[in-house]
Amino acid sequence: MGEASVEAERDAVIAALVPVIEGIAATFGPVCEVVLHDYRRPEESVVALAGSVTGRAVGGAMSEIGMRIVARGEEAADELNYVTRTSTGQTVKSSTMVLRDSTGAVFGAVCVNLDVTALTGAHTLLEALAGTARPATELPVTTFGNDIDSVVEVILDDHHPKQDRAWAALDREARLELFRSLDERGVFAVRRSVEQVAARLGISRASAYSYLSQARAATDATPGATDTTGGHA
């Protein structure tokens, strides 16, 4: 199948799913948001939206979850029924289903987000009344933003506490591990991210590309390593 045919196929799938996401959101009501992503343009991947839970908008960027999926490339898989918190404190149960074309390449995703904050609160109250309450588990915070640069910034901020020394004080292995970790989270799957990371670390763009290349080479050389480098969708 030629590239033009594949692109037409992807366009047809996206178009066919627009009414589907409307139907899913209508079924679950106001606590539900369904987002249709086209990863061929990661900085503006939200092509259709039904409901409002995470503050997304058509034309907005992918979340860090989408970045991770793009980075995994053909190794990406559906992520179902995971629970996270938004930056505003909402508890959200989500599922992300990847879209593949007939060649097997991932080019988008349908994400269903349910605001279960009220249900979680009611569940905690009932457990307390019944005397069966358990220690609360800290939920990971997922970054949802319409600007891809802000999503990358939050991921970089998340790495900052783990890096208790300045870049100049890190040895080579620590520097490679930093780039390896950022790569696994999909930071380098979007344009301009290398420049953004370089600026935050206070290094040149050439140095950032060099460390990224070395980190990927080290990962590929590890026996049994899974390729998570992906590429631009």
NORUR-V150265 format. One record per backbone hydrogen bond with DSSP energy under -1.0 kcal/mol. CO is the residue of the C=O (numbers start at 1). NH is the residue of the N-H. E is the energy in kcal/mol with one decimal. If there is no record, write none. Layout:
BEGIN
co = {CO:CO}
nh = {NH:NH}
e = {E:E}
END
This chain:
BEGIN
co = {2:3:4:5:6:7:8:9:10:11:12:13:17:18:19:20:21:22:23:24:25:29:31:33:34:35:36:36:37:38:41:42:45:46:48:50:57:60:63:64:65:66:67:68:72:73:79:82:84:85:86:90:91:92:93:94:95:96:97:99:99:101:105:107:108:109:110:111:112:113:114:114:116:117:118:119:120:121:122:123:124:125:126:127:140:143:147:148:149:150:151:152:153:154:155:156:160:166:167:171:172:173:174:175:176:177:178:179:180:181:182:183:186:190:192:193:194:195:196:197:198:198:204:205:206:207:208:209:210:211:212:213:214:215:216:217:219:222}
nh = {6:7:8:9:10:11:12:13:14:15:16:17:21:22:23:24:25:26:27:28:29:32:115:113:50:111:47:48:109:41:44:62:38:59:36:34:60:46:67:68:69:70:71:72:75:76:96:94:92:142:89:86:116:84:114:82:112:79:110:107:108:104:101:39:99:37:97:35:95:33:93:116:120:121:122:123:124:125:126:127:128:129:130:132:85:64:151:152:153:154:155:156:157:158:159:160:163:169:170:175:176:177:178:179:180:181:182:183:184:185:187:186:189:193:196:197:198:199:200:201:202:203:208:209:210:211:212:213:214:215:216:217:218:219:220:221:222:225}
e = {-2.2:-2.5:-2.2:-2.2:-2.4:-2.4:-2.1:-2.1:-2.4:-2.4:-2.3:-1.5:-2.3:-1.2:-1.9:-2.2:-2.2:-2.2:-1.7:-1.7:-1.8:-1.9:-2.9:-3.3:-2.2:-2.8:-2.4:-1.2:-1.5:-1.5:-2.0:-1.6:-2.6:-3.1:-2.6:-2.9:-2.2:-2.4:-2.1:-1.9:-2.0:-2.6:-2.2:-1.4:-2.1:-1.9:-3.5:-3.0:-2.9:-2.6:-1.8:-2.0:-2.1:-2.6:-2.8:-2.1:-2.7:-2.5:-2.6:-2.4:-1.1:-2.0:-2.0:-1.8:-2.9:-3.2:-2.9:-2.9:-1.8:-2.4:-2.6:-1.0:-2.9:-2.2:-2.3:-2.5:-2.3:-2.1:-2.5:-2.2:-2.1:-2.4:-2.0:-2.5:-2.3:-1.1:-1.3:-2.1:-2.3:-1.8:-1.7:-2.3:-2.5:-2.1:-1.2:-1.1:-1.1:-1.4:-1.4:-2.2:-2.5:-2.4:-1.9:-2.0:-2.6:-2.6:-2.3:-2.2:-2.1:-1.3:-2.1:-1.7:-1.7:-1.1:-2.0:-2.7:-2.6:-2.2:-1.8:-2.1:-1.3:-2.3:-2.1:-2.5:-2.1:-2.6:-2.3:-2.5:-2.4:-2.6:-2.4:-2.2:-2.4:-1.9:-2.6:-1.6:-1.0:-2.1}
END
